[in-house]
C-alpha cells in the first residue's frame, strides 16, 4: 500500500487548491459585498465566475471570496495562475478593497456580515435550522483547501490515514487565527475551535475535526451513511451529500480526491503552496506516525492552543524527512516552512508583533493585506514581508 502511494506521488500528479480571502475597506474592516464584486466582474450575480484565468467564487459568508485555479497543476502553476487572477481582481475593482488571508478575520463581529442571500438558499436554510449559522464557526472561517488525487482505493486509504496522523502538525505550523472580535484568546487556531463545534447538534458530522482511521473504503462509506441517517431524522435530506462531512480531511469520490480542510488560510499564495509542498513531501516518507485517536486528539488540542511552540522538535523531525523526499519543485518551497518552524506559526508571529504595536492589530493587518497583494510571506524579523 505504501509503495503504491509513493509511486503515485512521485509522479507529481496535479493537485488543486482553494483559497478564501476576506474583503476589507481601507481600515481593515470587513465588507459583506462579495455579490457586488462578482456582479462587477461578471455583469451579474453568480455563484462562480471565470475571471482573470481563474475561478472567482462566492463563500457562505458575504465578506469573503474564494479563488480557485483554472485547473489542477503543479505548485508553480497554481501559484502563478492564482496570482495572475488575483492581480486582475485588484485591477477590476480599482484597488478599492484590501483582500486578506488568515484563518479568521481578527476584527469581525457577527453583525458586520451575513450569509450569501442569492442562489442555494435551501442549503443555507437547512444548515441554519439545524445549527444556527449566525456564529463564527460559519460566518468567520477561512481555510486553505488542498485537493490531492488518488488513483485507486488502496492508495486512497493509505493517504487518508497518513494525512489523519499529520493533521495536528499541519494545524500547529499553519495556525493563523489568534484573535476573535479584536481580542486575543488562549488559542493560536481559533478557526478550528469554532469549526469543531459549529455542528455540535449532530456530532458525527465533524467528529472533533479528526477523522477515524480507515481499514477500507467501506469504513468511510459507513461513516457517511451514519451522518446521512442523522440528517434524515432531522428532515434535512438536502444535506446528504459527500461534502457535508466536515472532518479535517474528507474523501470526494465525485472528484476522485482527498480534500484537506484542516489548514488555516495563510497571508499569501506562496505560503499556501509551501504548506502544500510540505504535505505532499511528507506523504512520500515512511515516517512512523501516531494512530491512536485519543492521543491524536490531545496533540490536536495542543496544536490549536500553542501552534509551533509545543511541537517544534517533532516538526523539525518532519521537516528533515520532507526535505529528503521532496521533489525539486517542493524543495523550493520548504524553506518557508522551515522559517515558520523556527519563528512560529503566523498566529504566533502576530501575537509577538502586537507587543511592538502597543496592542494595535490594524498595522499588522495592513501588512497582511500587502503580503497577499504582493505575494510576499510575512516573517518575524524587521523586514516584515520577505
N, C-alpha and C positions, 0 to 999 in steps of 0.2 A: 504493500500500500504506500509506504514512504517513497519507494523508488518511483512509483507512478506519479506521485505528486511532484517530486524533484524534477523528473523528466519534463513534465508539463510546464513547470515554472521556468525551467532552464531555457525553454523555447521562447520565453518572453512574450507570452500571449498578451494581446492588447487588453488593457483594463479600462474601466470607466470611473469617473469621479463626479460628484455633485457638490456644489459649494453654495452656502447660504449666507447672505450678507444683509445687514440692516441698512435702511435708508435714513439719512440724517440731515438736519439742517446745519447751518454754519456753526451752531453752538453745540453740536453733537447730540441734539435731542432727536428721538425717533419720529419719523413721519409715516403715517399709515396711508401711503399713497401708491402702493405697488400697482394698482389698477390704472392709475393715471399715467405712470411711467410706461406700462405695457401699451396703453392706448396711444401714447405719443409715438412710440417706435413702430407700432403695428397698424395704426389707423383705427383700431377698435379694441375693445377689451376682450382678451383671450386668456385662456389658462396658460398657454405656452406659445412662444413665437420664435421663429428662426430669425436671428438678427446678428449682424457682425460676424458671421461664420460660426456662431454657437447657438444654443437654445437658451432663451430667457424665459423663466417660468415663475408663476405665482407660487407663494407658500401659503400655508394656512393663515399665518399672521400677516396682516397687510403692511406692516412696516418692514417686511423682509422680502427679498427676491432671490431666486435661485438661478445659478449659471451652470449649464451642462455643456460639455464639449460636443462638437458636431458628430463625433463618432468615437468609439473606443480607440485607444492607441497606446504608444509607449509614453513614458513620463514626460519626455521632452516635447513631444507633440501636444500632449494635454496642456502643459504649462503655456506653450506658445499660442495654441489655439484659443485657450480661455483668456489669456492676457490681451490678445488682439480684440476679442469680443468685448471684454471689459472696457478697454480703451475706447472702443466705438460707442459703448453705452455712455461713458462720460461725455463724449463729444455730442451725442444725440440729445443729451439733457443739459447741454451748455455748461457743464461743470457746476451745475446749480446745487447738486447734492453731494454729500460725503457718504460713500458706501464704506461699510466696516465689517470685518470678520468678528472673531471672538465667539465663545460658546453661548454667551447671553449678552444682551445689551445691558451694560452695567448700570445705566440710569433709568431704564424704562419702568414706568408704573403702569399698571394694567389698564387704567382709564385712558392711556395715551395710544392705545392700539385696539384693534378688533380683528375678527377673522374675516377671511375672504367672503364677500357677500354677492358673488355672481354665480357662476356655474357650480355644480356639485354640492349644492346646499343640503341635499338629502343625506350625504355622508356626515357633514358637519353637524347637522341637527341630531343625527343618531348619536354621534360622539358626545354632543353637549347634553343630551338627555341622560346618558349613562354616567358621564364623568364630570360634567361642567368644564368646558374648555376655556373658561374665562379665568385662567390661572397661569402662572409662569411656566409650568410644565407643558403647556400647549402654546401659549402666545409669546413666549420668550425663550426659545431654544434654537441654536444654530449649530449644525453638525457638518463635519466633513464626512461624506459618504464615499466609501471605496467599494467598487463592484468588481469582484475577481471571478473570472470564468472558470468553470470546471469542465473536464472532458467526459467523465463518466461518474457513476455513483460511488465507486470505490474512492476516487480522488476527492469527491465532494465530502465524504465522511472524514477522510484524513485531514483535509484542510480545515473543515469546520471545527474539529476537536482541537487542532493546533491553535487556531485563532481564539477559540474559547479560553485556552490556557494563557494566551498572550494579552487578553483584554485588560487585566489590572495594570500591566506595564505600559500598554498603549495609552490608557487613561492617565496614568501618572505623568508621562512625559509630554502629553498633549494638552493638559488641563489649561484652560484659558478663560475661566468664568468665576473669578474670586469674589465678585461683588453683585449684590441684588438691591435694586432700587437705591443705588448710591451708597450702600453700606457694605463693608467687608463682613464676611461670615467666617465660620470655622472651617470652611471648605475651599479648596482650590478649584474644584469642579462642581459648581452649583447646578449646572445644566443637568447632570445626571442625578443629583439629589432630587430635583423636581420631576425629572423624566421617569424615574423609577416608581414614583407614587402617583403619576397622573392618571393611571387607570386602575387604581387600588381596588375599586369595586369588583373587578374581575382579575385577581392576581395572576392567573396563568398567562395573561396577555404579555406582561413584561417580565415576570419571573425574576424580579430584582436585577434586571439587566443581563445577568449571567445565564447563558443557555445551558441546557443539560448536555452531558456527554452522550454522543450517539454511538451505538453499536452498529446500526444500519440506518438506511434512509427511512425504513418503516417507522423507526422511533420518532423521527421528525414529523412524519405524516400523522402519527397518532397524537403528537402534541398539538398540531394544528386542529385536528378533529376535536380535541378536548376544548380548545378555545372556541371553535365554531359552535359546539354544543352549548357552552355557557352563553354565547351571544344569542343563540336561538331562544333560550329560556327567557331572555330579556326582550324578545321580539325585535332583535337587531340583525336579522339575516343579511341585510345590505352590507354589513361589515365583514361578512365571512369570505374574505379574500386573503391571499397569502401575505399581503403587505400588512395585515393587522397585527401579526406577530411583531412585538416591539422589543425583543431582546437585543443585546449589543451586536450580535451577528445573526442574520437570518438567511434562509435559502429562498431564492427567487427561481422556482422551477420554470416559470414562463420566460425568463431571461437567461436561464442556464448559468447562473452566477450566484456567488455568496455576496451578501450585502453587509458590509461592516458599518455599524451605526454608532459605535461607542466613542468615536474620536471627536473632541471639540473642534469647531472651525478655528483656523489659525488666522494670523494677521495678514498673510499674503499667499498667493498661489505657489510660490517657490517653497514655502514652509509646508503647505499641504502636500506637495509632491515629495518632499523629504520624508514625511511620515509614511506616505505610500511606499516609498522605496524601502524604508526600514521594515515595514510589514512584509513586503514581497521577499526581501532578502532573508528574513527570519523564517519564512515558510520553507525555505530551501535548506535549512540547517537540520541537524539531528539532535537538537537540544533535548535533554530530559526536563520536562516541564510538569509542574503541579497539575493534578487532575481532580483532586478531592474538592467537592463542591463547597463545603463549609470553609475550607482553607482558602479557596479562591475568592469567596465572598468577603472574607476578612481582609485579604490582600486588596480587593477592590475598594473596600471602605477606606483603607489606609491611603490608597492612591487618590481617591476623591478628596480626602482631607488634606493630605500633605504634598501631593504632587510628587516631584522627583525626590524631595528631601529624605523620605523614609525608605527609598528603594534604589539609591544611587549605585551601590555595589552590584546589585543584580542587573541594573540597566547597563552598567559598564560591561558586564559579562555578556549580555545580549548583544550589545553593540560590537564587541570584538568578534563574536560569531557572525554577525550580519556582515561585517566588513570582509570576512573570509568568503562568504557565499554570494556576495553581491555581484551582479554583472557590471560591466563598465559604466553604464548609464547610472545605475543605482549608486555606485561609489562616488559619483559627482555630487549626489545629494546628501549622503550620510554625514559629511562634516557639520551640517546644520543640526542634525540630531545629536551629534557629539557635543555641540555647543549647548544645546538645551540640557543635556545630561550634566554638563559641567556647571552651568549657571542656574539651572532650574527651569521648570516649565514657564510658559508665557505668563501664567497666573502668578507664579512666584516672583517673576521679574516685575510684574505690575505692582504687586504688594510692596516690594522693595522701593520702586520708583515713587510710590506715594509718600514715602518719607522725605524725598527730595522736593516734592511739590507741596509740602505742608498739608497733605491730605486731599489736594485737589486732583480729581480724576480727569478733568477736561483737557489739560495739556497732554496727558498720556493718550487720550482718545484721539486728539488731533494728530498725534504721531502715528497711531494705529491706522487712521484713515489715509495718511500719507504713505505708509508702508504698503497698503493694498493698492493704491493708485500707481505707485512706482514699482511695485513688485519687489520690495526690499524687506528682508527679515528684520525683526526687532531684537536687539541684543541689550545686555545689561550695561556694557561699558559706555563711556561718554559718547561714542559715535552713534548711539541710538540705533537707527536703522542702518543695516550694513549693505 
